[in-house]
Amino acid sequence: MAAAFWLTSTAVLRERFDVTVYSRGWRLGGKGASGRNAKYADRIEEHGLHMWMGVYENAFRTIRACYEEWQPRAGSPFKSWTDAFSPKFQITFAQRDGGPLGNEWSAWHFVLPKRSGTPGDGEPLSWADRVLCLAEWLASGLQANDRGGATSGVLRARASLWQRVAARLVLIAIRLTTLFLVLVRFLLGVVTRIIRASARIRPIARYSILADLGLTMLIGIARDILPFGVAGFDRINEYDFRAWLTHHGALLPTVESAPVRALYDLGFAYPDGDASSFSNGRGATGSALRFLMELGLAYKGAPLWKMNAGMGDAVFAPLYQVLAARGVDFKFFHEVVRLDVSPDQRSIGAIVVRQQAKLRTGRYDPLVTVGGLDCWPSEPLWDQLVEGAKLSADAPDFESIRGASDADELTLAAGVDFDIAVLAFPPEMTRIVGPALSDHNAEWKQMIEQSASVATQAFQLWLRPTLADLGWKAGPTVMSAYAEPFDSWADMSHLLPHEHWTGAHIPHTIAYFCGAMPAPLPLPTTPPGLATQDVKRNAEKWLVDNGYFIWPAGLPRGTTPAPGLVISSYFRSNVDPSERYVQTLPGSVRYRLAPGSRTYSNLYLAGDWTLTRYSSGCVEAAVESGMLAAQAIGGEPVRIYGH
């Protein structure tokens, strides 16, 4: 969607390109799609827990541009992007602390300050910009040696005398600073060990964790980033983040602390979905560190921005309407089943798609109106489909590889039906529909082989009591690093005004949960709904074992929810190849392909699995990738933050 948006962003581009979007099923958005369930008060049903960060410069620039062009219907509650997004400042980590029962959970709250700037304005905050510019300047003035750091041969031969002297002085300053930080951290470690002997001093112990984490990162940055510039992030992507912290002297309580675990939870960084032990976590250091530096130093307005409706409502419905108004053609119910390489093996020769359903008319109108807002429904609009009543009864899974396989196939030929293709589904799907791409291109083969993904699971609850009545007194928050398998929770009660609950059963709290899921890649014969039943069982057990921590008054320890406590519930398994989360494992980033790499001459890439600033699964990486693809195709410079 980002690629299509920027490839049609000017009249000149629209004159040059005819853009058609082929999409499986009835809605857009991929893992970010959401739906409204008309059977249950038009409740919002998501793939998981979605929020935007205050450092998502490219994503916010795109959605702000979209809302400037968008023409909402009369009565829509959203007129601008600020209606669709709200800033959030509180973040909570679940930390293991000592106590009467030993190693008990406790809430570690952070209320972060409001900062200047607006996400998407493209202007970096000055202090963070200076840090990154310093790193880039050092990279241009110094040469890198092996992992040991800069050595006596770091100076460029062609540098002027004053440049060599300046570089030498900076290098000496870095080394002296590093030694100072090591000494400070050693003294901190001594104090921390004393504090740890008395676990009752919780606030001081937590401050020591933050101090140790910050100093360790500073030492690591001084050693591994500053001498090499931005390339330093790439070098340390070969190492796991926790191993990197340990290498630079972090204490074990710091390495296993809630802030570090939250970073792994954010990236579902557990190979094969096994989050039963934190020791299973694996995450590339460079990507993690760059994200942490930007989030800590450069967020704008607020660290988090919640959408005030479903992501489909707030993001993909306006994007769809703007693109449709620009003349972009949408082919819903078209599933890619095969990518064929041309005879010369240098380009894509054909794309075979399966038409999952036939339309009664020539165009599918995908949106419904809920409270004046155009939204995606949670199931197809059957009356627009041929034999819609029968299809509704059969309930085919249009959004899964497990869906019906007897539909008509269409072959799109290069040079006839398309000139350029943008591949926007992840590597797991390419393994299935495009094995020939790996057979004929070594770079592509490496990228596919080194890519790893994980299934995820999520559930949503609508509860009768208020959040305070349930026993959570700290106010609306987003929490991570809690008990597996649902390590992340967010209060989403602000969405209630956009749903239509009536009668005696009206919820006052909405809660979203998500986490990694141990699940193999599904085969086409996997029975639909089987994985979702697993999620339901996992959620029910999790609530009995762990619900007491967030809702002590509503769900006492070891009890099931009382009758009437839960008004409604929704369970979601994301096990399909197109829905799995692409991980950023150590050693994998260097195999990612850039959106404009053109391993095949007429093929471009777009998705959070490509090589981007973060190279990790998030909205910002996906949008940045789409922008880079549009720039590579159109040849016109698109202002892309970080490039």
C-alpha positions in Angstrom: 0.0 0.0 0.0 2.9 2.4 0.7 4.5 1.6 -2.6 1.2 2.2 -4.4 0.6 5.4 -2.5 4.0 7.0 -3.3 4.1 5.6 -6.9 0.9 7.5 -7.6 1.6 10.6 -5.4 2.0 13.1 -8.3 0.1 13.7 -11.5 3.3 13.0 -13.5 3.6 9.6 -11.8 0.0 8.8 -12.4 0.4 9.6 -16.1 3.4 7.2 -16.3 2.1 4.3 -14.3 -1.1 2.2 -14.2 -1.1 0.5 -10.8 -3.1 -2.6 -10.0 -3.2 -4.2 -6.5 -3.9 -7.9 -6.3 -5.1 -9.0 -2.9 -6.1 -12.3 -1.4 -9.5 -12.1 0.2 -11.8 -9.1 0.8 -9.6 -6.6 2.7 -6.2 -4.9 2.6 -3.5 -4.5 5.2 -1.9 -7.9 5.6 -1.0 -8.5 9.2 -2.3 -5.0 10.0 -5.8 -5.7 8.6 -8.8 -5.5 11.0 -12.5 -6.1 10.6 -15.8 -5.1 12.1 -18.0 -7.9 13.3 -21.6 -6.9 12.7 -22.9 -9.9 14.8 -21.2 -8.6 17.9 -21.9 -4.8 18.2 -19.5 -4.0 15.3 -16.6 -4.9 17.6 -13.1 -4.4 16.2 -11.2 -7.6 15.5 -7.5 -7.3 15.0 -4.7 -9.7 14.1 -2.9 -8.7 17.3 -1.8 -5.6 19.2 -0.9 -2.7 16.9 0.5 0.6 17.9 2.7 3.2 16.3 5.8 4.6 17.8 6.8 8.3 17.9 9.9 7.4 15.8 7.9 6.1 12.8 8.8 9.1 10.6 8.1 7.5 7.3 4.9 5.8 8.4 3.5 9.0 9.9 4.5 11.1 6.9 2.6 8.7 4.7 -0.6 8.6 6.8 -0.5 12.4 7.2 -0.2 12.8 3.5 -3.1 10.4 3.0 -5.4 12.2 5.4 -4.6 15.5 3.7 -5.9 14.1 0.5 -8.7 11.9 1.9 -12.3 13.0 1.6 -14.2 11.5 4.6 -17.9 11.0 4.4 -20.1 13.5 6.1 -20.5 12.5 9.8 -17.1 10.7 10.0 -15.5 11.0 13.4 -12.1 11.2 11.7 -11.4 14.4 9.8 -7.6 14.5 10.2 -4.9 12.1 11.3 -5.0 13.6 14.8 -8.5 12.3 15.1 -7.3 8.8 14.2 -4.3 8.7 16.5 -3.8 9.7 20.1 -0.5 10.1 22.0 0.2 7.8 24.9 2.9 8.3 27.5 2.7 5.5 29.9 4.5 2.2 29.4 4.6 -0.7 31.9 7.1 -3.5 32.3 6.3 -6.6 34.3 9.4 -7.2 36.4 10.3 -10.2 38.6 11.2 -9.0 42.1 11.7 -10.6 45.4 8.9 -10.8 48.0 7.2 -13.1 50.5 6.7 -15.7 47.8 10.0 -15.1 46.0 10.4 -13.8 42.5 7.0 -12.2 42.3 5.7 -10.0 39.5 5.4 -6.3 40.0 4.6 -3.4 37.7 7.4 -1.1 36.6 5.8 2.0 35.2 7.3 4.6 33.0 5.5 7.9 32.2 7.6 9.5 29.5 7.6 13.2 28.8 6.0 14.9 25.9 8.6 16.0 23.4 8.7 18.6 20.7 8.0 17.9 17.1 5.4 15.9 15.4 6.0 12.4 14.0 6.2 12.6 10.2 7.6 16.1 9.9 10.9 14.6 8.7 13.0 16.8 10.9 15.3 14.9 13.2 15.6 16.1 16.8 18.9 18.0 17.1 20.6 16.0 19.8 19.9 12.6 18.3 20.9 14.0 14.9 24.2 15.1 16.2 25.0 11.7 17.7 24.2 10.0 14.4 26.1 12.6 12.4 29.1 12.1 14.7 29.0 8.4 14.0 28.8 9.0 10.3 31.6 11.6 10.4 33.8 9.2 12.3 33.1 6.5 9.7 34.2 8.8 6.9 37.4 9.8 8.7 38.3 6.4 10.2 38.8 3.0 8.7 37.4 -0.1 10.4 39.4 -3.0 11.6 38.0 -6.3 12.9 35.7 -6.5 15.9 38.4 -5.4 18.3 37.8 -1.8 17.3 39.9 0.9 15.7 43.7 0.5 15.6 46.7 2.6 14.8 46.0 2.3 11.1 42.6 3.9 11.1 43.5 7.2 9.4 42.7 7.6 5.8 45.8 8.1 3.6 44.2 10.9 1.6 43.0 12.9 4.6 44.6 16.3 5.2 46.9 16.8 8.2 44.3 18.6 10.2 41.8 15.9 9.5 44.2 13.2 10.6 45.0 15.1 13.8 41.3 15.7 14.5 40.4 12.1 13.9 43.3 11.0 16.2 42.1 13.3 19.0 38.5 12.0 18.6 39.7 8.4 18.7 41.7 9.1 21.9 38.7 10.8 23.4 36.5 7.8 22.6 39.0 5.5 24.2 39.3 7.6 27.3 35.6 7.9 27.6 35.2 4.2 27.2 37.7 3.6 30.0 35.9 6.1 32.2 32.6 4.3 31.5 34.1 0.9 32.3 35.3 2.3 35.6 32.0 3.8 36.5 30.2 0.7 35.5 32.5 -1.4 37.7 31.8 0.8 40.7 28.1 0.6 39.9 28.3 -3.2 39.7 29.8 -3.3 43.2 27.0 -1.1 44.5 24.4 -3.2 42.6 25.6 -6.4 44.1 25.2 -4.9 47.6 21.7 -3.7 46.7 20.8 -7.1 45.3 21.7 -8.7 48.7 18.6 -6.8 50.0 15.9 -7.2 47.4 13.6 -5.1 49.6 15.1 -1.9 48.2 13.2 -2.2 44.9 13.4 1.3 43.6 17.1 1.5 44.0 17.6 -1.9 42.5 15.6 -0.8 39.5 17.6 2.4 39.1 20.8 0.4 39.2 19.4 -1.8 36.4 18.7 1.2 34.2 22.1 2.7 35.0 23.9 -0.5 34.2 21.9 -0.9 31.0 22.6 2.6 29.9 26.3 2.5 30.7 26.7 -0.8 29.0 25.1 0.5 25.9 27.3 3.6 26.0 30.4 1.5 26.3 29.2 -0.8 23.5 28.4 2.2 21.3 31.8 3.8 21.9 33.5 0.5 21.0 31.4 -0.8 18.2 29.5 2.1 16.6 31.4 5.4 16.9 34.6 4.1 15.2 32.7 2.7 12.3 29.7 5.0 11.9 26.4 3.6 10.7 28.2 0.5 9.4 28.8 -0.4 13.0 25.1 -1.3 13.4 25.5 -3.8 10.6 28.6 -5.3 12.1 27.0 -6.1 15.4 23.8 -7.5 13.8 25.8 -10.8 13.8 25.4 -11.0 17.6 22.5 -11.5 19.9 21.6 -8.4 21.9 21.8 -10.1 25.3 25.2 -11.6 24.3 26.4 -8.2 23.2 25.3 -6.7 26.6 27.1 -9.4 28.4 30.2 -9.0 26.2 30.4 -5.4 27.3 30.0 -6.2 31.0 26.3 -6.0 31.8 25.3 -7.7 35.0 23.1 -10.8 34.7 20.1 -9.0 36.5 20.3 -6.3 33.8 20.5 -8.7 30.9 17.4 -10.6 32.2 15.5 -7.4 33.3 12.1 -6.5 32.1 13.2 -3.7 29.7 15.4 -6.1 27.9 12.8 -8.9 27.8 10.3 -6.3 26.5 12.5 -5.7 23.5 12.5 -9.4 22.7 8.7 -9.6 23.2 8.2 -6.6 20.9 10.0 -8.5 18.1 8.6 -12.0 18.9 12.2 -12.9 19.0 11.8 -16.6 19.9 12.8 -19.1 17.2 10.0 -21.6 16.5 7.8 -19.6 18.9 9.2 -21.2 22.0 9.0 -18.4 24.6 8.8 -20.7 27.5 12.3 -19.6 28.5 14.0 -16.2 28.0 17.2 -18.1 27.2 15.5 -19.1 23.9 15.3 -15.4 22.7 17.5 -14.3 19.8 17.6 -10.8 18.4 20.1 -9.0 16.1 22.0 -6.4 18.1 22.4 -3.7 15.5 18.7 -3.5 14.7 17.7 -3.6 18.3 20.2 -0.9 19.4 19.3 1.5 16.6 15.6 1.2 17.4 16.3 1.8 21.1 18.6 4.8 20.4 15.9 6.4 18.2 13.0 5.6 20.6 15.0 6.8 23.6 16.4 10.0 21.9 14.3 10.9 19.0 10.6 10.2 19.5 8.3 13.1 18.7 5.3 14.1 20.7 4.8 10.8 22.5 6.6 7.5 22.6 3.4 5.6 21.6 0.4 6.5 19.4 -2.7 4.5 19.7 -5.2 4.3 16.9 -8.7 5.4 17.8 -10.3 2.6 15.8 -9.1 -0.6 14.2 -6.0 -0.3 12.1 -8.1 -1.2 9.1 -10.4 1.7 9.9 -7.8 4.3 10.7 -5.1 3.4 8.2 -6.1 1.1 5.4 -9.6 2.4 4.6 -8.4 5.9 4.0 -5.4 4.6 2.0 -7.7 2.5 -0.1 -10.1 5.3 -0.8 -7.3 7.8 -1.7 -5.7 5.3 -4.0 -9.0 4.3 -5.6 -9.7 8.0 -6.3 -6.3 8.3 -7.9 -7.3 5.5 -10.3 -5.5 2.6 -8.7 -7.3 -0.7 -9.6 -7.9 -3.2 -6.9 -8.4 -6.9 -7.6 -9.8 -8.4 -4.5 -10.2 -12.2 -4.1 -7.0 -12.8 -6.3 -4.4 -15.0 -4.7 -1.0 -15.5 -6.1 -0.2 -19.2 -6.6 2.9 -19.2 -8.7 5.7 -16.9 -9.9 7.5 -18.0 -13.1 10.9 -16.9 -14.1 11.4 -15.9 -17.7 13.4 -18.2 -20.1 16.5 -16.0 -19.8 16.2 -16.3 -16.0 16.6 -12.6 -15.6 13.1 -11.4 -14.9 9.6 -12.6 -13.9 8.0 -14.1 -16.9 4.5 -14.7 -15.5 2.4 -14.4 -12.3 -0.3 -17.0 -11.9 -3.2 -15.9 -9.7 -6.3 -17.8 -8.5 -9.6 -15.9 -8.6 -11.1 -17.0 -5.3 -14.6 -15.6 -6.0 -16.5 -14.0 -8.9 -18.2 -10.7 -8.5 -21.8 -9.9 -9.5 -20.6 -6.7 -11.0 -17.3 -5.6 -12.3 -16.2 -4.0 -9.0 -16.1 -5.0 -5.4 -17.0 -2.3 -2.9 -15.3 -3.6 0.2 -16.2 -1.1 3.0 -19.1 -0.8 5.4 -20.0 2.3 7.5 -19.9 2.1 11.3 -20.8 5.2 13.2 -20.0 7.4 10.2 -16.6 5.7 9.7 -15.8 3.6 6.6 -14.5 0.2 7.9 -13.6 -3.2 6.6 -16.0 -6.0 7.7 -14.8 -9.1 9.4 -16.1 -11.2 6.5 -16.7 -10.7 2.8 -19.8 -8.8 1.7 -21.4 -11.9 0.3 -24.2 -10.2 -1.6 -21.6 -8.8 -4.0 -20.3 -12.3 -4.9 -21.7 -14.8 -7.3 -23.4 -17.6 -5.2 -22.7 -15.5 -2.2 -25.3 -17.2 0.0 -23.7 -20.6 -0.7 -20.2 -19.2 -0.1 -21.4 -17.7 3.2 -22.7 -21.1 4.3 -19.4 -22.8 3.3 -17.4 -20.1 5.0 -14.2 -20.5 2.9 -11.0 -19.1 4.4 -10.2 -16.6 1.7 -7.2 -15.1 3.6 -5.4 -18.4 4.1 -3.4 -20.8 1.9 -5.9 -23.4 3.3 -8.7 -21.8 1.4 -10.6 -23.3 -1.6 -8.3 -24.5 -4.4 -10.7 -25.2 -7.2 -11.2 -21.6 -8.3 -10.2 -20.3 -11.8 -6.5 -19.5 -12.4 -5.4 -16.5 -14.5 -1.9 -16.1 -15.9 -0.5 -12.6 -16.1 2.2 -12.4 -18.7 5.2 -10.0 -18.5 5.0 -7.4 -21.2 1.3 -8.0 -21.8 -0.4 -7.8 -18.5 2.3 -6.1 -16.5 5.7 -4.5 -16.9 6.8 -4.2 -13.3 5.8 -6.3 -10.3 6.1 -5.3 -6.6 6.2 -8.4 -4.4 4.7 -7.5 -1.1 4.2 -10.8 0.6 6.8 -12.3 3.0 9.5 -14.9 2.3 7.4 -17.8 3.7 4.9 -17.3 0.9 7.6 -17.0 -1.7 9.0 -20.3 -0.6 5.7 -21.8 -1.7 4.7 -19.8 -4.7 8.1 -18.9 -6.1 10.7 -21.6 -5.6 12.0 -20.9 -9.1 13.3 -17.5 -7.9 15.7 -19.3 -5.6 16.7 -21.8 -8.2 18.0 -19.0 -10.6 19.4 -16.3 -8.3 22.0 -16.9 -5.5 21.1 -13.6 -3.7 17.5 -14.5 -3.6 18.2 -18.0 -2.5 20.3 -16.7 0.5 17.6 -14.3 1.5 14.9 -16.9 1.5 17.1 -19.5 3.3 18.2 -17.1 6.0 14.8 -15.6 6.7 12.9 -17.0 9.7 9.4 -16.4 10.9 7.2 -17.2 13.9 3.5 -17.8 14.4 1.8 -15.4 16.8 -1.4 -15.6 18.8 -3.7 -13.0 20.2 -7.0 -12.6 22.0 -9.3 -9.7 22.9 -11.7 -9.5 25.8 -14.6 -7.1 26.4 -15.3 -7.0 30.2 -18.2 -5.6 32.2 -16.3 -3.8 35.0 -14.1 -0.8 34.5 -10.3 -1.1 34.6 -10.2 0.3 38.1 -13.0 -2.0 39.3 -11.0 -5.0 37.9 -8.2 -3.9 40.3 -5.8 -2.1 38.0 -5.2 1.3 39.6 -2.4 2.6 37.4 -4.6 3.8 34.6 -4.6 2.8 30.9 -1.2 1.4 29.9 0.7 -0.8 27.5 2.5 -3.6 29.3 5.1 -6.1 28.1 7.6 -8.6 29.5 4.9 -10.4 31.4 4.1 -14.2 31.6 4.2 -16.2 28.5 2.7 -17.0 26.1 0.8 -13.7 26.2 3.6 -11.5 27.3 2.0 -8.2 26.1 -1.2 -6.5 27.2 -2.8 -3.2 26.4 -5.9 -1.5 27.7 -7.9 -0.5 24.6 -11.0 0.7 26.3 -10.8 4.0 24.4 -12.3 2.1 21.4 -15.6 1.5 23.1 -17.3 4.7 21.7 -16.5 3.4 18.2 -18.3 0.1 18.8 -22.1 -0.3 19.3 -22.8 -2.2 22.5 -26.4 -1.9 23.8 -28.8 -3.6 26.2 -28.0 -5.1 29.5 -24.5 -6.4 28.5 -22.3 -3.4 28.0 -18.6 -3.7 28.5 -16.5 -1.0 30.1 -13.1 -2.4 29.5 -11.4 -3.8 26.4 -8.1 -5.7 26.7 -5.8 -7.0 23.9 -3.2 -9.7 24.5 -0.6 -11.2 22.2 2.6 -13.3 22.1 4.6 -15.8 20.1 3.0 -19.2 19.3 4.8 -22.5 18.8 3.3 -23.7 15.5 4.8 -25.3 12.4 4.2 -23.9 9.0 0.6 -25.0 8.0 0.0 -27.2 5.0 -3.0 -26.6 2.8 -4.7 -29.6 4.4 -4.5 -28.1 7.9 -8.2 -28.0 9.2 -9.4 -24.4 9.5 -9.9 -23.2 13.0 -7.7 -25.8 14.6 -5.0 -23.3 15.6 -7.6 -20.8 16.8 -8.9 -23.4 19.2 -5.4 -23.8 20.5 -5.3 -20.1 21.2 -8.6 -20.2 23.0 -7.3 -23.0 25.3 -4.0 -21.2 25.8 -5.8 -18.0 26.7 -8.2 -19.7 29.2 -5.3 -21.3 31.0 -3.2 -18.1 30.9 -6.0 -16.1 32.6 -6.4 -18.7 35.4 -2.6 -18.7 36.0 -1.7 -15.0 35.4 -4.8 -12.8 35.1 -4.7 -11.9 38.8 -1.7 -9.7 38.3 -3.5 -7.2 36.1 -7.0 -7.7 37.4 -6.7 -8.8 41.1 -10.2 -7.7 42.0 -11.9 -9.2 38.9 -9.8 -12.4 38.5 -8.3 -13.6 41.8 -5.3 -15.9 41.6 -6.1 -19.3 40.3 -9.7 -18.6 39.4 -11.7 -18.7 36.1 -13.6 -15.5 35.1 -16.9 -15.3 37.0 -20.1 -15.5 35.0 -20.9 -12.2 33.3 -17.4 -10.8 33.8 -16.5 -11.3 30.1 -19.1 -9.9 27.7 -17.3 -11.0 24.5 -14.1 -12.5 23.4 -12.1 -13.0 20.2 -9.2 -15.4 19.6 -6.8 -15.2 16.7 -4.0 -17.5 15.5 -1.6 -16.2 12.9 -0.1 -19.4 11.5 -0.6 -18.9 7.8 2.7 -18.3 5.9 1.5 -14.8 5.0 0.6 -13.9 8.6 3.7 -15.1 10.4 6.0 -12.5 11.9 9.4 -12.2 10.1 12.1 -12.2 12.8 15.3 -10.3 12.9 17.7 -13.0 14.1 21.4 -12.6 14.6 23.3 -13.1 11.4 20.2 -12.7 9.2 20.1 -9.0 8.3 23.0 -9.1 5.9 21.0 -11.5 3.7 18.0 -9.2 3.4 17.5 -7.6 0.0 16.8 -3.9 -0.5 13.5 -3.0 -2.0 15.2 -1.6 -5.1 17.8 -4.4 -5.4 16.2 -5.8 -8.6 17.6 -9.3 -8.4 15.1 -9.8 -11.2 14.9 -6.9 -13.6 11.2 -6.3 -13.4 10.7 -7.3 -9.7 10.8 -4.9 -6.7 10.2 -5.7 -3.1 8.1 -4.1 -0.4 7.7 -5.3 3.2 9.1 -5.3 6.7 11.3 -8.3 5.7 13.5 -6.3 3.4 16.6 -4.2 4.2 15.5 -1.0 5.9 16.6 1.3 8.7 15.4 -1.0 11.4 15.2 -4.2 9.3 12.6 -5.6 11.7 8.9 -6.3 11.7 7.1 -3.0 12.2 4.9 -0.5 10.4 7.8 1.8 9.9 10.0 -0.8 8.2 7.0 -1.8 5.9 6.3 1.8 4.9 9.9 2.7 4.4 10.3 -0.3 2.2 7.3 0.7 0.1 8.7 4.2 -0.3 12.1 2.9 -1.4 10.4 0.6 -3.9 8.3 3.5 -5.3 11.5 5.6 -5.6 13.4 2.9 -7.4 10.5 2.4 -9.8 9.5 6.0 -10.4 13.0 7.4 -10.5 11.8 10.5 -8.7 13.3 11.4 -5.4 11.0 10.6 -2.5 12.0 12.2 0.8 12.6 9.1 2.9 13.7 9.6 6.5 17.0 7.9 7.2 18.1 7.9 3.6 
